[in-house]
Amino acid sequence: MNFRLRIWRQSDPASAGKLVDYEARDISPDTSFLEMLDIVNDELTERGETPIAFDSDCREGICGTCALTINGQAHGPRHPSAACQIYMRQFRDRETITIEPFRAKSFPLVCDLVTDRSALDRIVQAGGFIGARAGSAPEANSIPVAKHHADLAMEAAACIGCGACAAACPNASAMLFTAAKVSHLAFLPQGGPERTSRVLKMVRQMDAEGFGNCANTYECEAVCPAEISASFIAKLNREYAMASFRASSGE
């Protein structure tokens, strides 16, 4: 298979960027999208040109590192999946493919297709944890958890922190990400002691990072590789309302 690639090239944040055309020739249909970029980079290196910078790590849809906008869609046309799970057989032969970095104010560009998404890390650092003592794993049945709550907690905890929700949102909102990180602890008894302070700190940090407000377009849910439900945003809103009330009443 042969493809025409239009790839965003920008050497550093201060430089002007532009889409540059490349050819990807004789690509196997079973080649993954990132492997295809590797092949293009090998050819660029052989010609003495600067290879295309892009992020990747596990390449198994687990780490969330492969943050690419493919043909205008965060992580590409196949949902739910991360960009590393896209295969070239999902495109037409001789198709033109446009590849850009995630576009969000809170994800500043570093180089080419690489963006700095550490804003998401800072939201988690603000309160997305519990203060329980570390040590050996406790007996699984020592703290009973209702199955419904356990299932919801596991669903929320599946978030891989890729940032596609913010990149796809017209307002660049991180509400789905924050909601998942708040909810998976709020559904478990271990998250109870810091429940009030957690949501207040994380929402405060989310706003400080410059993410926009949720406008209920559901683009976040549509592109999420982990299929996190937008219903968790309602859970976040309830947690925040209750925490704000407790804080204002001195509880």
ZADREN-663481 format. One line per 10 residues: number of its first residue (from 1); their letters; for each residue x negated, y negated, z of C-alpha. Coordinates in Angstrom, 2 decimals. Each point is the difference from the previous one (the first is absolute). Last residue first. Example, Ala and Ser with C-alpha at 12.3 -4.5 7.8 and 13.67 -1.06 7.14 Angstrom:
<recs>
2	SA	-13.67,1.06,7.14 ~ 1.37,3.44,0.66
</recs>
This chain:
<recs>
251	EGSSARFSAM	17.38,-20.07,58.06 ~ -0.41,-3.78,0.02 ~ 3.26,-0.83,-1.77 ~ -1.81,-1.42,-3.04 ~ -2.26,3.06,-0.27 ~ 2.90,2.43,0.34 ~ 1.99,-1.85,-2.66 ~ -2.98,-0.14,-2.37 ~ -0.59,3.73,0.50 ~ 3.64,0.81,-0.76
241	AYERNLKAIF	-0.02,-2.09,-3.18 ~ -3.37,1.40,-1.11 ~ 1.09,3.62,0.52 ~ 3.24,-0.64,-1.89 ~ -1.85,-1.66,-2.90 ~ -2.53,2.84,-0.12 ~ 2.79,2.58,-0.13 ~ 1.63,-1.91,-2.86 ~ -3.37,0.09,-1.77 ~ -0.03,3.74,0.62
231	SASIEAPCVA	3.03,0.25,-2.29 ~ -2.35,-0.87,-2.85 ~ -0.87,3.69,-0.08 ~ -3.64,1.07,-0.25 ~ -0.39,2.10,-3.15 ~ -3.69,0.74,0.72 ~ -1.16,-1.41,-3.34 ~ 2.11,-3.15,0.60 ~ 0.93,-1.53,-3.37 ~ 3.81,0.00,0.25
221	ECEYTNACNG	0.09,-0.63,3.76 ~ -1.95,-3.22,-0.36 ~ 2.06,-1.12,-3.00 ~ 3.03,0.16,2.30 ~ 1.09,-3.56,-0.94 ~ 1.01,-0.63,3.60 ~ -1.50,-3.51,0.26 ~ -2.68,0.86,2.57 ~ -2.09,-2.99,1.03 ~ -3.45,-0.83,-1.33
211	FGEADMQRVM	-3.44,1.14,1.18 ~ -2.35,-2.78,1.05 ~ -2.27,1.88,2.41 ~ 1.40,-2.01,2.92 ~ 3.49,1.33,-0.76 ~ -1.20,3.60,0.22 ~ -1.94,-0.84,3.17 ~ 3.15,-1.32,1.71 ~ 1.94,3.04,-1.20 ~ -2.67,2.28,1.48
201	KLVRSTREPG	-0.24,-1.83,3.31 ~ 3.76,-0.16,0.58 ~ 0.49,3.63,-1.06 ~ -2.67,1.29,2.36 ~ 0.81,-2.19,3.01 ~ 3.49,1.46,0.36 ~ -0.84,3.67,-0.64 ~ -3.16,0.05,2.08 ~ 1.24,2.46,2.66 ~ 2.30,1.90,-2.43
191	GQPLFALHSV	-2.40,1.20,-2.67 ~ -0.63,3.35,1.67 ~ 3.79,0.54,0.11 ~ 0.10,0.19,-3.82 ~ 2.37,-1.85,-2.34 ~ -1.70,-3.36,0.64 ~ -3.36,1.47,-1.01 ~ 1.08,0.97,-3.52 ~ 2.06,-3.17,-0.22 ~ -2.70,-2.63,0.48
181	KAATFLMASA	-2.37,1.38,-2.65 ~ 2.83,0.67,-2.45 ~ 1.55,-3.43,0.54 ~ -3.36,-1.68,-0.49 ~ -0.49,1.71,-3.35 ~ 3.58,-0.64,-1.09 ~ -0.15,-3.65,1.12 ~ -3.22,-0.76,-1.84 ~ 1.66,-2.60,-2.23 ~ -1.65,-1.19,-3.19
171	NPCAAACAGC	3.09,-2.14,-0.68 ~ 0.83,1.65,-3.35 ~ -0.87,3.35,1.66 ~ -2.07,2.38,-2.13 ~ -3.40,-0.92,1.46 ~ 1.38,-0.05,3.55 ~ 1.47,3.50,-0.31 ~ -3.10,1.24,-1.84 ~ -2.11,-0.85,3.05 ~ -1.76,3.37,0.20
161	GICAAAEMAL	0.65,0.53,3.70 ~ 0.50,3.77,-0.23 ~ 3.50,-0.02,1.50 ~ 0.89,3.57,1.08 ~ 0.42,-1.26,3.59 ~ 3.48,-1.30,-0.89 ~ 1.21,3.44,-1.08 ~ -1.65,1.65,3.00 ~ 1.73,-2.41,2.40 ~ 3.34,0.59,-1.74
151	DAHHKAVPIS	-0.39,3.77,0.33 ~ -0.99,-0.27,3.66 ~ 2.98,-2.26,0.71 ~ 2.42,2.47,-1.58 ~ -1.74,2.91,1.75 ~ 0.46,-1.58,3.42 ~ -3.33,-0.24,1.78 ~ -0.80,2.00,3.13 ~ -3.32,-0.89,1.62 ~ -1.85,3.13,1.19
141	NAEPASGARA	1.03,1.93,-3.11 ~ -3.14,-0.62,-2.03 ~ -2.35,0.59,2.93 ~ -2.35,-2.95,0.08 ~ -2.92,-0.36,-2.45 ~ -3.35,-0.41,1.74 ~ -1.10,-3.45,0.92 ~ 0.89,-3.63,-0.62 ~ 1.98,-1.93,2.59 ~ 3.20,-1.56,-1.26
131	GIFGGAQVIR	-0.11,-3.64,-1.11 ~ 2.03,0.50,-3.16 ~ -0.76,-1.39,-3.45 ~ 1.33,-2.35,-2.66 ~ -0.40,-3.14,2.08 ~ -2.18,-2.71,-1.54 ~ -2.41,2.53,-1.47 ~ 2.79,1.27,-2.23 ~ 0.63,-3.48,-1.39 ~ -3.76,-0.53,-0.33
121	DLASRDTVLD	-0.31,3.13,-2.12 ~ 2.71,-1.26,-2.36 ~ -1.88,-3.29,-0.43 ~ -3.03,2.14,-0.92 ~ 1.45,0.30,-3.49 ~ -2.95,-1.61,-1.80 ~ 0.53,0.58,-3.71 ~ -2.00,1.97,-2.56 ~ 1.18,0.10,-3.62 ~ -2.65,-2.40,-1.36
111	CVLPFSKARF	-1.84,-1.28,3.08 ~ 1.07,-1.13,3.48 ~ 3.57,-1.19,-0.54 ~ 1.88,-1.31,3.01 ~ 2.81,2.28,1.26 ~ 2.08,-2.37,2.17 ~ 1.00,-2.05,-3.04 ~ 1.26,3.12,-1.75 ~ -0.79,1.46,-3.44 ~ -1.33,3.54,0.18
101	PEITITERDR	-2.79,0.27,-2.55 ~ 0.72,0.28,-3.74 ~ 0.11,2.74,-2.63 ~ 1.89,-0.43,-3.27 ~ 0.42,3.16,-2.06 ~ 0.42,-0.13,-3.78 ~ 1.23,3.35,-1.32 ~ -2.06,1.84,-2.61 ~ 1.42,3.37,1.17 ~ 2.94,-0.54,2.29
91	FQRMYIQCAA	-0.47,-0.09,3.76 ~ 0.94,2.61,2.64 ~ -2.55,2.37,-1.50 ~ -2.62,-2.41,1.37 ~ 0.57,1.17,3.53 ~ 1.11,-2.16,2.95 ~ -0.82,1.41,3.43 ~ -2.88,-2.45,0.57 ~ 2.42,-2.90,-0.48 ~ 2.04,1.16,3.00
81	SPHRPGHAQG	3.21,1.95,-0.49 ~ 3.74,-0.28,0.46 ~ 0.51,-1.12,-2.66 ~ -1.67,0.28,-3.39 ~ -0.34,-3.28,-1.91 ~ -3.09,-1.41,1.69 ~ -1.34,-0.45,3.53 ~ 1.65,-3.46,0.26 ~ 1.82,-0.57,-3.27 ~ -0.85,-2.64,-2.60
71	NITLACTGCI	-1.45,2.40,-2.55 ~ -2.22,1.50,2.70 ~ -0.57,-2.05,3.16 ~ -2.80,1.70,1.91 ~ -0.63,0.67,3.70 ~ -1.93,3.26,0.08 ~ -0.85,-0.16,3.72 ~ 3.23,1.46,1.35 ~ -1.81,2.78,1.87 ~ 2.30,2.95,-0.70
61	GERCDSDFAI	0.85,0.04,-3.70 ~ -2.65,2.62,-0.77 ~ -2.73,-2.19,-1.48 ~ -1.65,0.00,3.44 ~ -1.93,-3.24,-0.49 ~ 0.69,-2.50,-2.73 ~ -0.44,-3.73,-0.60 ~ -0.67,-1.67,-3.34 ~ -2.91,-1.87,-1.55 ~ -0.29,0.30,-3.77
51	PTEGRETLED	-3.54,0.75,-1.16 ~ -2.38,-2.80,-1.01 ~ -1.39,0.60,-3.47 ~ -3.27,1.76,-0.88 ~ 1.58,2.06,-2.77 ~ -0.42,3.21,2.03 ~ 1.59,-1.77,2.97 ~ 3.03,-0.98,-2.06 ~ 0.41,3.59,-1.21 ~ -0.20,1.33,3.55
41	NVIDLMELFS	2.50,-2.65,1.08 ~ 2.50,1.14,-2.63 ~ -0.36,3.59,1.21 ~ 0.47,-1.07,3.63 ~ 3.11,-1.95,-1.02 ~ 1.41,3.20,-1.51 ~ -0.86,1.81,3.22 ~ 2.03,-2.65,1.83 ~ 3.03,0.66,-2.18 ~ -0.28,3.77,0.36
31	TDPSIDRAEY	-1.11,2.05,-2.99 ~ 2.39,2.79,-0.94 ~ 0.96,-1.68,-3.28 ~ -3.70,0.13,-0.96 ~ -1.44,-3.32,-1.09 ~ -1.55,-0.10,-3.46 ~ -0.39,-3.77,-0.02 ~ 0.55,-2.71,2.62 ~ -0.40,-3.35,-1.71 ~ -0.44,-3.27,1.87
21	DVLKGASAPD	1.69,-3.41,-0.12 ~ -0.73,-2.66,2.61 ~ 2.67,-1.74,2.08 ~ -1.31,-3.16,1.62 ~ -1.50,-1.33,3.21 ~ -1.45,-3.39,0.87 ~ -2.76,0.14,2.58 ~ 0.23,-0.97,3.67 ~ 1.37,3.34,1.18 ~ -2.80,1.98,-1.69
11	SQRWIRLRFN	-0.80,1.72,-3.29 ~ 3.54,-0.04,-1.36 ~ 1.12,2.53,-2.58 ~ 3.64,1.05,-0.32 ~ 0.30,2.99,-2.33 ~ 1.88,0.29,-3.29 ~ -0.52,3.61,-1.03 ~ 0.67,1.37,-3.48 ~ 0.48,3.73,0.19 ~ -1.01,3.13,-1.88
1	M	1.09,3.56,0.72
</recs>
